[in-house]
Every structure is written in structure tokens, then in C-alpha cells.
Amino acid sequence: MFLVAFILIAAIVYYFFINRILGLPPGPPPLPLIGNMLSFRWELDDVLLSWKARYGRIFTVWLPLPMVVIGDHKVLQEHVVKNGNNFIDRKNPEQLLDLWFGGLYGLAFQDNSMVKEQRKFALKTFHEIGFNSASVEDTVHNYAVEVANRWKRSGGEAVDITVNIEKAVGNVIWNLTFGIDLDFDNELLPKYRQIQRDFILLMAGPLMMFIELFPFLRKFDFLFGHHIKQLKDLFDENNQIVDDAIKITESNFCADSHPRSYVEAFIREMKKIKEAGKPMGNFHYQQMLASAVNLWGAGFETTVGILRLCIIELINHPDAQRKVQEEIDSVIGERTSQDTEIEGMIIKTTDCCSLLLENAGHPIASGTTILPQFSMVHFDPNEFERPYHFCPERHIDDQGQFIKVPSTVEFSYGFTRALTDFNVRIQPRN
């Protein structure tokens, strides 16, 4: 009886006071082991906005570990932007990365100095490749023309816009990552994309969250229908395709030529270090493979999502479509800085996608996971009038010039947005 009473009291204390005990901001009471996971549904922004209204602009959710959510523009600007270096690190999903790459490799997570060094190398490489250079712009332009021509040849039939957009974007990013030109209708990228879809579905389940908490569960995979083995097999198949592409790049590598891709630059750096007789450090094959996987995945998903939404919004808003077309016709052959309607339309579309520190008066311990929730800001009626409406004119002043709305965040805040910007902000010449 005493044990039952003790468990009951402990559960009540945990449910109502765990955030206060740990010094975390207030938030919805979590259940033991599963936290707030049962409270989430597809309308995620509605759930988060309701919690913001109840608990304030910074609050804690448990998934199943505690994560501090920041859903206010002023707090994000004051802390995440101005003190960005304090928020660079990300919690490494160690078990997931071990399954995928055999260790903490790649560019997606930043809980160690190796990844910070590698991110700087990637940014330097993209500058050397020449993003927005004539060659890259020509590649983008050629694929864009091919997509438009295929839609025209549809003869008025219904078209799945995603198919050709994925082919074009996938080919461009494959070229930038490996320096390999593929046919528009190649079979490799659809296969690679399907593998990613399959393992994302497996990764998104609650099992991986619990494995991060309790790694020993990997030994009991048979109890979960060999879920982990299926995931590992898909990871291996994904990595094999990337490994084959790297080998093709290596076979065509010329040390005297300017690097055309990330992998070429990485190979050049490895040879440079080896010839100098220095320790290879973090420049090794497994890191190159993992980084190539991360770069293609991040650039592909973001770009395809934005392009698809742009087209859908233009179809549903013919006035905006007309203005964009008029601007294209009027500034053809000039630089993109004059494309105010296009810029406003794209920015509005991105709104729709979506140490001991102190935030808004809440002391937050070092190592706490911070979730800057930009979509909450975009859908906050206190920040935007009619937040759920497509209003590209919001970003254009009375003189027809593009204006930057501070509350709008296209990809991320601070240093973490840089790689996404490089992969997405390739603009074809007018």
C-alpha cells in the first residue's frame, strides 16, 4: 500500500512540477516516459500556438526529453541571432548516426568541434564552386526550361508538378555535390529518393526516440518486427549509391583543375593534407560520404518544397501570378535585384512551409535542446495581419521595392542557416 501511495505521489509531482524542479520554462504537463507526444497531431502549429497562449512565448515540451520552444520573434532575435554562437550546437542522435554512418559524422548535427570545422569547409567550398556563377545558373536554367516544356507538352491534361520538379532539383544538387551530370530521366535519383522516403518513415516513428534514450533496445529488434534491421538495410543501400558516385568523381579527379563540386573539393583537401605529411584529422572518407548525403538531402527537400508551394500558391492566386509574369516580361535580361514581385512571392511562400543561458527571463541550463519555432511566428496574428492568407504585397513598399519584414524567417536564424541558403538560393539569370 505504501508503495502504491509513493508511486502515485511521485507521478503527481512529476506531472505538475517537473519543469519547475528542473528549472525549465512552464509548459504542458508531461506523462512519464512519453512526455507530451500524445498531444501532438498534424495541425502542429495550432497546438504550439495554443500552448504559447497558455504558457507564454517560451515554454517546454517533452518529446520525450525536455525541449524549450521559442515561438516569439523578439525572443528569437534577441537571443538566437545576437547570441547565435550559444545556440550552434545540436543534440546528436547518436544511435541513429551510428546506424547510418557508423559514428558521429556529417553536417546535420553540431555537438562537436569536428562538425563545426566541416561546416566552415563546406561554406568555403560553395564559395569556391561559385554559386550564382554563370555555369551554375546555366545548369539551373536548362533544367527549368526542360520542366516547363514537359508541362506544355501535357496537352492540358492534369500534371503532377512534383515529379519533374524533383527530377530537376535532384539533378542540380547531384551535380553540385558530385560534379556528375545525369540525364533528366535517369533512374538513379528516383531510386535514391524512394530509399530516402522509406527510411524517413521508419525514422519518424517513436521507436527511434526511445532507442536514443535506451540504446539497449537495439538488441531486442525482433520484438519490434526487425524495424531497426530494415532501417539499417535502407541506410546501407543509400550509402552505397553515394559511395558509387564518389568513386566516379574520384576517377575523374584532376588536381590541377578548379573543383566543380563539394566532393572534388574534399578529395583535393585530403590529398593536400596527406602530401603535407599532416594528420588527416576530420578529412576522411566516412566524413565525406556522410556530408554528401546531408548536403543532397537538405538542399533537395527544401528546394522542392518551396518550388512546389510557389506553383500551388500562384495557381490559387491569379493576381499574384499576373504580377510575377509582368515583372518577368519587363525585366528580362536584367539582374534579379529588380524582381520585387518574385522576391515577395517566394518570401511569402516560405512563411507557409515552415552554457547557462537566459531566454525571456527563464534560465536555461547548458545542453538543453532549444526549438526555435519559426512557423509559430509566421502564423502569429500579433506579428502579421491575416497570417493565414497569401499576401506577397506584404513585402513590397508603396514604391514597388522589395522590403525585408524582420519577422519573416525563410530558413533559420544565425549561423545554422548558411548551408541551406547556399543550396536553395541559386537564381538563374533573367
C-alpha positions in Angstrom: 0.0 0.0 0.0 2.9 2.3 0.9 4.5 1.6 -2.5 1.3 2.4 -4.4 0.9 5.6 -2.5 4.5 6.5 -3.1 4.2 5.9 -6.9 1.0 7.9 -7.1 2.5 10.9 -5.2 5.7 10.7 -7.4 3.6 10.6 -10.6 1.6 13.7 -9.4 4.8 15.6 -8.5 6.3 14.6 -11.9 3.2 15.6 -13.8 2.7 19.0 -12.3 6.1 20.1 -11.0 8.9 18.5 -13.2 9.5 21.7 -15.2 9.8 23.8 -12.0 12.1 21.2 -10.3 14.5 21.2 -13.3 14.4 25.0 -13.7 12.7 24.8 -17.1 10.1 27.2 -18.5 6.5 26.2 -17.9 4.7 24.0 -20.4 2.1 21.3 -20.8 2.4 18.6 -18.0 4.3 15.6 -19.4 3.5 11.9 -18.9 6.2 9.6 -17.7 8.4 8.1 -20.5 6.3 9.5 -23.4 6.2 13.2 -22.3 3.7 15.3 -24.5 3.9 13.0 -27.5 0.2 12.1 -27.3 -0.8 15.8 -27.5 0.7 16.3 -31.0 -1.3 16.0 -34.2 -1.0 17.0 -37.8 -2.0 20.6 -37.0 1.2 21.1 -35.1 1.2 24.9 -35.4 -2.2 25.1 -33.9 -1.1 23.0 -30.9 2.0 25.1 -30.4 0.1 28.4 -30.7 -2.4 27.2 -28.1 0.4 26.4 -25.7 2.1 29.7 -26.4 -1.2 31.5 -25.5 -1.4 29.5 -22.3 2.2 29.3 -21.1 3.9 32.3 -22.8 6.3 32.9 -25.7 8.8 30.4 -24.4 7.7 27.1 -23.0 8.8 23.5 -22.5 7.6 20.3 -24.3 8.7 16.8 -23.6 9.4 14.6 -26.8 10.1 12.6 -24.6 13.1 14.6 -23.4 12.6 18.3 -22.5 12.9 20.8 -25.3 12.4 24.5 -24.9 10.3 26.0 -27.7 10.8 29.7 -28.7 7.9 31.0 -30.7 8.3 34.7 -30.4 10.2 36.9 -32.9 11.6 39.3 -30.4 13.0 36.5 -28.2 14.4 34.7 -31.3 16.0 38.0 -32.5 17.4 38.9 -29.1 18.9 35.6 -28.1 19.3 33.2 -31.1 20.5 35.9 -33.5 22.5 38.2 -31.3 24.0 35.3 -29.2 24.0 32.8 -32.1 27.2 31.1 -31.1 25.5 29.9 -27.9 22.9 28.1 -30.0 25.0 26.5 -32.7 25.2 23.0 -31.1 22.5 20.4 -31.8 21.9 17.3 -29.8 23.4 14.4 -31.7 21.1 11.4 -32.2 24.0 9.0 -31.5 22.2 5.8 -32.2 20.7 7.0 -35.4 24.1 8.3 -36.7 25.7 5.0 -35.7 23.2 3.0 -37.7 23.6 5.4 -40.7 27.3 6.2 -40.9 28.9 4.2 -38.2 29.6 7.2 -36.0 29.1 11.0 -35.4 29.8 12.1 -39.0 28.2 14.5 -41.4 27.0 18.1 -41.3 23.4 17.8 -39.9 24.3 17.9 -36.2 26.7 20.1 -34.4 27.5 18.7 -31.0 31.2 18.5 -31.6 34.1 20.6 -32.9 34.5 18.3 -35.9 31.2 19.3 -37.4 31.8 23.0 -36.8 35.1 22.7 -38.7 33.4 20.7 -41.5 30.6 23.2 -41.9 33.1 26.0 -42.4 34.9 23.9 -45.0 31.6 23.3 -46.8 30.8 27.1 -46.9 34.2 27.8 -48.2 33.8 25.1 -50.8 30.5 26.6 -52.0 32.2 30.0 -52.4 34.9 28.4 -54.5 32.5 26.4 -56.7 30.9 29.7 -57.5 27.2 29.7 -56.5 25.3 32.1 -58.8 28.1 31.8 -61.3 27.3 31.6 -65.0 27.9 27.8 -65.2 25.6 27.0 -62.2 23.0 29.4 -63.4 23.1 27.9 -66.9 22.6 24.4 -65.4 19.6 25.6 -63.4 18.2 27.4 -66.4 18.4 24.3 -68.7 16.6 22.1 -66.2 13.9 24.8 -65.7 13.3 25.0 -69.4 13.0 21.3 -69.6 10.4 21.2 -66.8 8.4 24.0 -68.5 8.5 22.2 -71.9 7.3 19.0 -70.4 4.3 20.7 -68.8 3.5 22.4 -72.1 3.5 19.0 -73.8 0.9 17.7 -71.4 -1.8 18.9 -73.7 -4.0 20.3 -71.0 -4.0 17.0 -69.0 -3.6 17.0 -65.3 0.1 17.2 -64.3 1.8 16.1 -61.1 4.1 19.1 -60.7 6.2 17.3 -58.1 7.6 14.7 -60.5 9.5 17.0 -62.8 10.5 19.4 -60.1 12.1 16.6 -58.1 14.0 15.5 -61.2 15.3 19.0 -62.0 16.3 19.8 -58.4 17.7 16.4 -57.8 19.9 16.6 -60.9 21.2 20.1 -60.0 22.1 19.2 -56.4 23.7 15.9 -57.5 25.9 17.9 -59.9 26.9 20.4 -57.2 27.6 17.6 -54.7 29.5 15.2 -57.0 30.2 17.1 -60.2 28.3 14.4 -62.2 25.8 15.3 -65.0 22.9 12.9 -65.2 20.2 12.6 -67.8 16.9 14.3 -66.9 15.1 11.0 -66.8 17.8 9.0 -65.1 16.7 6.1 -63.0 19.2 6.7 -60.2 17.7 9.7 -58.5 14.1 8.4 -58.3 15.5 5.2 -56.7 17.6 7.2 -54.3 14.7 9.4 -53.5 12.4 6.4 -52.8 15.0 4.9 -50.4 15.0 8.2 -48.5 11.2 8.2 -48.3 11.3 4.7 -47.0 13.8 5.3 -44.2 12.3 8.7 -43.2 9.0 6.8 -42.5 10.9 4.4 -40.2 12.9 7.2 -38.6 9.8 9.2 -37.8 8.3 6.6 -35.5 8.5 6.8 -31.7 10.9 3.8 -31.6 13.9 5.8 -32.6 13.2 8.3 -29.9 13.2 5.5 -27.3 16.3 3.9 -28.7 18.2 7.2 -28.2 17.0 7.1 -24.6 17.5 3.3 -24.1 20.2 2.1 -26.6 19.9 -1.5 -25.3 16.6 -1.7 -27.2 18.6 -2.3 -30.4 19.4 -5.8 -29.1 15.7 -6.6 -29.0 14.9 -5.6 -32.5 13.0 -8.9 -33.0 10.4 -7.6 -30.6 9.7 -4.6 -33.0 9.3 -6.6 -36.2 13.0 -6.1 -37.1 12.3 -2.4 -37.5 15.9 -1.4 -36.9 17.3 -4.0 -39.4 15.0 -2.6 -42.0 16.3 0.9 -41.3 19.9 -0.3 -41.4 19.4 -2.0 -44.7 18.0 1.2 -46.2 20.8 3.2 -44.8 23.3 0.8 -46.4 21.6 1.0 -49.7 21.5 4.8 -49.6 25.2 5.0 -48.7 26.1 2.5 -51.5 24.6 4.8 -54.1 26.6 7.8 -52.7 29.7 5.6 -52.5 29.4 4.8 -56.2 29.0 8.5 -57.1 32.1 9.4 -55.0 34.1 6.7 -56.9 33.1 8.2 -60.2 34.1 11.6 -59.0 37.5 10.2 -57.8 38.1 8.5 -61.2 37.7 11.8 -63.0 39.5 13.9 -60.4 42.2 16.3 -61.7 44.3 18.0 -59.0 45.2 20.9 -61.4 41.6 21.8 -62.3 39.3 24.1 -60.2 36.8 22.0 -58.1 33.3 21.8 -59.6 31.7 20.1 -56.6 31.8 19.5 -52.9 33.3 16.0 -53.2 36.0 17.2 -55.6 37.0 19.9 -53.1 37.0 17.4 -50.2 39.2 15.0 -52.2 41.6 17.9 -53.0 41.8 18.8 -49.3 42.5 15.2 -48.3 45.4 14.9 -50.9 46.7 18.3 -49.7 46.9 17.2 -46.1 48.4 13.8 -47.0 51.1 15.3 -49.2 52.0 17.7 -46.4 52.5 14.8 -44.1 50.0 16.1 -41.6 47.4 14.1 -39.6 44.2 13.6 -41.7 42.1 14.7 -38.7 38.5 15.0 -39.8 39.1 14.8 -43.5 38.5 11.2 -44.2 36.2 9.1 -46.4 33.4 8.4 -44.0 33.0 12.1 -43.2 33.0 12.9 -46.9 30.3 10.3 -47.6 28.1 11.4 -44.7 28.4 15.1 -45.6 27.5 14.4 -49.2 24.4 12.6 -48.0 23.4 15.5 -45.8 24.0 18.2 -48.5 21.9 16.4 -51.1 19.1 15.7 -48.7 18.9 19.2 -47.1 19.1 21.0 -50.4 16.6 18.7 -52.2 13.8 18.7 -49.6 13.9 22.5 -49.0 14.1 23.5 -52.7 11.4 21.1 -53.9 9.1 22.1 -51.1 9.4 25.8 -51.8 9.1 25.4 -55.6 6.0 23.2 -55.2 4.4 25.6 -52.9 5.2 28.6 -55.1 3.4 27.0 -58.0 0.4 26.0 -55.9 0.1 29.5 -54.5 0.4 31.1 -57.9 -2.3 28.8 -59.3 -4.6 29.7 -56.4 -3.8 33.4 -56.6 -4.0 34.5 -60.3 -3.5 38.2 -59.4 -0.1 37.3 -57.9 0.7 35.1 -60.9 -0.1 38.0 -63.3 2.1 40.4 -61.4 5.0 38.0 -61.4 4.6 37.3 -65.1 4.5 41.0 -65.8 7.7 41.5 -63.9 9.5 38.7 -65.7 8.5 40.2 -69.0 9.6 43.7 -68.0 13.0 42.9 -66.5 14.1 40.1 -68.7 17.8 40.3 -69.3 18.5 42.4 -66.2 19.7 41.4 -62.8 17.4 39.8 -60.3 17.7 42.7 -57.8 14.7 44.3 -59.6 12.5 41.3 -59.2 10.4 42.6 -56.3 7.2 40.7 -57.1 9.1 37.5 -57.5 11.1 38.0 -54.3 7.9 38.9 -52.3 6.1 35.9 -53.6 8.9 33.5 -52.7 9.4 35.0 -49.2 5.7 34.7 -48.5 5.7 31.1 -49.7 8.5 30.3 -47.2 6.2 31.6 -44.5 3.8 28.8 -45.3 6.3 25.9 -45.2 7.8 26.2 -42.2 26.1 27.3 -21.4 23.9 28.9 -18.8 21.6 30.9 -20.9 18.6 33.0 -20.2 15.7 33.4 -22.5 12.8 35.8 -21.7 13.7 35.7 -18.0 14.0 31.9 -17.9 17.5 30.5 -17.0 18.2 27.5 -19.3 21.0 25.1 -18.5 23.7 24.3 -20.9 22.9 21.3 -23.1 19.2 21.9 -23.1 17.6 21.4 -26.6 16.2 24.6 -28.0 13.5 24.6 -30.7 13.2 28.0 -32.5 9.8 27.5 -34.0 9.7 30.0 -36.9 6.3 28.8 -38.2 4.7 29.9 -34.9 5.9 33.5 -35.7 4.7 33.3 -39.2 1.2 32.3 -38.1 1.0 34.6 -35.1 -1.7 37.3 -35.6 0.3 39.6 -33.3 3.1 39.6 -35.9 1.2 39.5 -39.1 -2.3 40.7 -40.1 -4.1 37.9 -41.8 -1.3 35.4 -41.2 -3.0 32.5 -43.0 -3.5 34.5 -46.2 -1.1 34.6 -49.2 -0.1 38.2 -49.2 3.2 38.8 -51.2 2.4 42.5 -51.3 3.3 42.5 -47.6 6.9 42.5 -48.8 6.6 45.4 -51.3 6.5 49.1 -50.4 4.5 51.9 -52.0 7.3 52.5 -54.5 7.2 48.9 -55.7 10.5 48.0 -54.0 11.1 44.8 -52.1 11.3 45.2 -48.3 12.5 42.7 -45.7 10.0 42.1 -43.0 12.0 41.3 -39.8 9.5 38.8 -38.5 9.9 36.6 -41.7 12.5 33.9 -41.4 13.0 31.9 -44.6 15.1 29.0 -43.3 16.7 29.6 -40.0 18.4 32.2 -37.7 22.1 32.9 -37.3 24.9 30.6 -38.5 22.8 27.5 -39.0 21.0 29.0 -42.0 24.1 29.4 -44.1 24.3 25.9 -45.8 20.5 25.9 -46.5 20.8 29.4 -48.1 23.6 28.2 -50.4 21.7 25.1 -51.5 18.4 27.0 -52.1 19.3 30.5 -53.2 20.6 29.7 -56.7 18.9 32.2 -59.0 19.0 31.7 -62.8 19.9 34.8 -64.8 17.0 36.7 -66.2 
